[in-house]
Amino acid sequence: MREIVIAGGGAAGLMAALTASENPENHVLLLERQSRVGRKLLSTGNGRCNLTNCRADISHYHGEHPNFAAFALSRFGSADTLAFFGALGLVTVTEPDGRVYPYSNMANSVLDVLRFTLESRDNASTITGASVERIRKNADGFTVTAGETTFAAEAVIVACGGAAGGKLGGVMDGYQLLKALGHHRTALYPALVQLKTDPTYPRSLKGVKADARLTLLEDGRRKAVNRGEILFTEYGVSGPAVFDLSRAAAAGEYLTLELDFWPDRTEAEVRQWVTERAARWPTAEAGQILTGAVHNRLGLVIVKAAGLSPAVPLEQLGEKDHAAIAHVCKRFPLPVTGSCGFDSAQVTAGGMCTEEFDDKTMESRLVPGLYACGEVLDIDGDCGGYNLQWAWASGRLAGESIG
């Protein structure tokens, strides 16, 4: 039989193993450094496992050459992912925004069907607690060293994941293994991660959620824009809309996050609304002027940020004060001091240079018989199931190609 060794038992590695083992002429050995496979998978989607997105297309992916992902995604898209997991017995539910979760709302449901299916294959085996330390090319294929044991293989798939989520198994192993074989890597940044900001306002807003348009400014110039839910934390901001901007923030400096809490109205329209509210409630305090429009604590903070005392009666405010409140509603500034780093990040931006791999097979252009898939490559997606879809698609393509 043809011996296949797969380094890494995460989402991409499991998919590659299942696909390669569909060929009865292959014997697949999956090596996982942790005590169990798929540990990082269990944390995705806040433990629910957002396994794909029905809107997954190339526009949601990033890297120096994001189009590298186009073929794999077209060959194994979200519909194929749902059909694949459905055949394994997984029941799913699709939310209005296209995100797909297991019906059980438990990530272990996804991992279990993958693990059970792989365990049922006579031509596949898994060894946990086996950290691959070296891959060496020889005349007959490869020798793969994990601890005191060396394995012979005709082909190898590197699916070790990225540096993100260190507490859950994020490592540099895959990058180091591939660099030792002559491959090159781009700079690495934490992505889909919380942002740290000046804590003055976020600390008083801890736990408050809001819908907003977010503009990331670098030295006053617009760097990235997004819209969605944000969550204020003790150290800054979190939430899906923040995660999608974190990739741009990680590689920038002199950054400010500008929040627009009235994204569907112009500043003039907000000012008019504030003026009418003040006229309707002349004896109310200024801190109450945004009651019913935003969270009460956020309303107080906006008034303070506009330079006004929340205790002042509305009848004492003038047009300039109304304009100041409207301006802060539309352009609430938060100086960015950094991100929460790789340990908190859900994915790694950057990775092994994709031009050194064949996008139609995932095979190395430098070392025949060597393949890579998933997060170890310089491809990362937006928040919402796109990164797992890349893992499934690239793992599927590598597993098919190797056979």
HELIX and SHEET records of a PDB file:
HELIX    1   1 ALA A   11  ALA A   20  1                                  10    
HELIX    2   2 LYS A   40  GLY A   47  5                                   8    
HELIX    3   3 ILE A   58  HIS A   60  5                                   3    
HELIX    4   4 PRO A   66  ALA A   69  5                                   4    
HELIX    5   5 ALA A   70  ARG A   75  1                                   6    
HELIX    6   6 SER A   78  ALA A   87  1                                  10    
HELIX    7   7 ALA A  107  SER A  120  1                                  14    
HELIX    8   8 GLY A  166  LEU A  168  5                                   3    
HELIX    9   9 ASP A  173  ALA A  180  1                                   8    
HELIX   10  10 THR A  200  SER A  204  1                                   5    
HELIX   11  11 PRO A  240  ALA A  250  1                                  11    
HELIX   12  12 GLU A  267  ARG A  280  1                                  14    
HELIX   13  13 ALA A  286  GLN A  288  5                                   3    
HELIX   14  14 ASN A  296  ALA A  305  1                                  10    
HELIX   15  15 LEU A  314  GLN A  316  5                                   3    
HELIX   16  16 GLU A  319  LYS A  330  1                                  12    
HELIX   17  17 THR A  354  GLU A  356  5                                   3    
HELIX   18  18 GLY A  374  VAL A  376  5                                   3    
HELIX   19  19 TYR A  386  ILE A  402  1                                  17    
SHEET    1   A 5 ALA A 124  THR A 128  0                                        
SHEET    2   A 5 ASN A  26  GLU A  32  1                                        
SHEET    3   A 5 ARG A   2  ALA A   7  1                                        
SHEET    4   A 5 ALA A 155  VAL A 158  1                                        
SHEET    5   A 5 LEU A 370  ALA A 372  1                                        
SHEET    1   B 3 THR A  52  ASN A  53  0                                        
SHEET    2   B 3 ARG A  99  PRO A 102 -1                                        
SHEET    3   B 3 THR A  92  THR A  94 -1                                        
SHEET    1   C 2 TYR A  61  HIS A  62  0                                        
SHEET    2   C 2 ASP A 380  GLY A 381 -1                                        
SHEET    1   D 3 VAL A 132  ASN A 138  0                                        
SHEET    2   D 3 GLY A 141  ALA A 146 -1                                        
SHEET    3   D 3 THR A 149  ALA A 153 -1                                        
SHEET    1   E 2 TYR A 189  ALA A 191  0                                        
SHEET    2   E 2 VAL A 347  ALA A 349 -1                                        
SHEET    1   F 7 LEU A 195  THR A 197  0                                        
SHEET    2   F 7 GLY A 236  SER A 238 -1                                        
SHEET    3   F 7 ARG A 221  PHE A 232 -1                                        
SHEET    4   F 7 LYS A 209  GLU A 218 -1                                        
SHEET    5   F 7 LEU A 255  ASP A 260 -1                                        
SHEET    6   F 7 PHE A 332  SER A 339 -1                                        
SHEET    7   F 7 LEU A 195  THR A 197 -1                                        
END                                                                             
